[in-house]
Amino acid sequence: MNRKRLTRDEVASILADGAHYVLEDYALRDELQAKIRQAFLEGIEALAGAACRSEVEAHGLRELHRYFPLAKIHKLEAHLMRSLQDELYYWSYRVGADTLGLAHPFFVDHFIIFRIHYPFLLARDAGAIEPAPIVWKERMRLAYGALRDWDALKDYVGLGRGPADEKVRSVHDAFAYHGDIPAPARSHGPHMDTWYGHSYDGINLWLSIDGVNVDNTVILYPDMFGRPLEFDPVTMYIARGQEICKPLKVEIGAGDLLVFNPEMLHGTQVNISDVTRVALTTRINPGQPRFGVRASAYMEHWYRSEDVERREFSRPRRFPHDKYRGEQSVRARDRYPGNRTMRLAVEGEMAAGRPIPVCSAQALARDLKIAVDIGKHKLIVWRAAGELRAFGRLCPHLGIDLADGYHDERDIYCPGHGIAYSLTDGRSKCAAFGLREYRAFERDGTIYVERIGNEAGSKPAGDRPHQPAPEHHP
Ligand SMILES: [Fe+2]
C-alpha cells in the first residue's frame, strides 16, 4: 500500500479483526532510514574498524554477516539503541499521529528491539557472543518513571531482584525451547505479545530495514486471530498439540513498514536465506495500556504522545500490570478446526526389515496426514500425488513436532519457524534441513511403515541436525 495514511476503519480493523498492512510510505520514512543507516555504519566502525564499515557501506546491511563479527552483535544493538532510541520514539509517535491518525493521548512503547538475524547455520555455530553493556541512561529513565513506586524503583537501582515477580519469572526458560543455540540465532516461535506481558490493544510497527525476504521474515497466522489458544509458560510460545493455520510469510521490501495487531499469532521464519535480516520493532497503544495474562515480566513503561510530541523522553510512564487490568477486546472466534490430522499410537519396534502396520489404507484419505507414534519414533504418513510417503516428523531445526503444522498438497509447514518440507521428498529449501525418510507401503488393505536400512536413506538430508533441549528428544 502506498498511501501515507490509513483510514479510521482500517485502523479499527487492525484492532478488532487482525487486519495488517505493509506500508511503502509512512511518516518520516526517508529521514528515519538515513538515520538508521548512519547509526549502523558508525557502530560498525567503532566496533569492527573502518575497513569493515566500508565493506558494509558498499554491499549493504544484508551482507553484514560477511564482514561484521556476530560476537559483537549485542554491542552493535546497544550502540544503535543509544544513538537512535529517542529518534525512534519520536518516529513511532509520528506514525501514530500522521499514518494511523491517532489523537492524543496515545502511548508509545518504551520497548524497542533491533532484530538482526544472520543466516541461521552461520549464527548457530558462531561461538561466544560478547555481552551488551548496561545503558545507564536508560536505567535512570526507567527509575525516574517509577519514582513514586519504591518496589519498582529498587529494581532499577540494583536493590531489587528484578523488575518482575521472581517466582513467575523463574518459570520461563528459553533453553527449554532453543536448546544450546546462541541468542542471536534464536527465532521466535508462534506467540501473541500478551503472553510476553505486553498490553492488550496494541499496534506493532515492524520495520524492514534490509535483507527481509520470505525465508527470514515475520510470520503471521491470520486464521488464528481471535481464536482461543493456550500458551506454554515455560517457552512463552504456543503450547504443543494445537494445530495452527497456514503461515503467512509477509513480504516486506527494504524500508517498508508492517503494521499488525500482536494479538494475532505470529513468529519468525528461521533465516534459511543467505542474507542478514535487519528489522526493528516497536509498538503503539491507541488507548491506555491494560494487562491481563499472567506473564513472566511485563512491558509497563510507555511514553505519552503529548510528551513525545515535545521530545520529552526523560519520563517514561509506568503502568503497573496489577493496577492496569483489562480484557482482550478482539472479535472472538471459535477454536481453529485443525489441519486434517489423524493421530495414532502403535505398539512395535521400528527396525529395518520389520514393517509395522499403521492403519487401514481406507482411513488415509488423500488430503489427510497421519501422525503416528511407534515406540520412540514419531512419524508422519501421507499420500503425495497418490504415492504413500513416511517421514520422521521432528523438525531438524529445533525438534518441533510437525503434527501441529499446516499442510497443503505440496508441503507441510513446521509450526515452529515456518520451514516448508516437501510432501514428496521431505526436503526444504535449505540443504541442512530435511526430514528422515521411512519406507511406507500398502499390503492387503493395510498401511505399513518400515525403517530404511541403509544409513544414507535414514538420515535427515544434509548437515548435522541441531541438538535440541532434552524435552524435544524423540
Ligand atoms: Fe511478538
Residues whose N, C-alpha, C, O or C-beta is under 5 A from the ligand:
A	BS01	LIG	D193
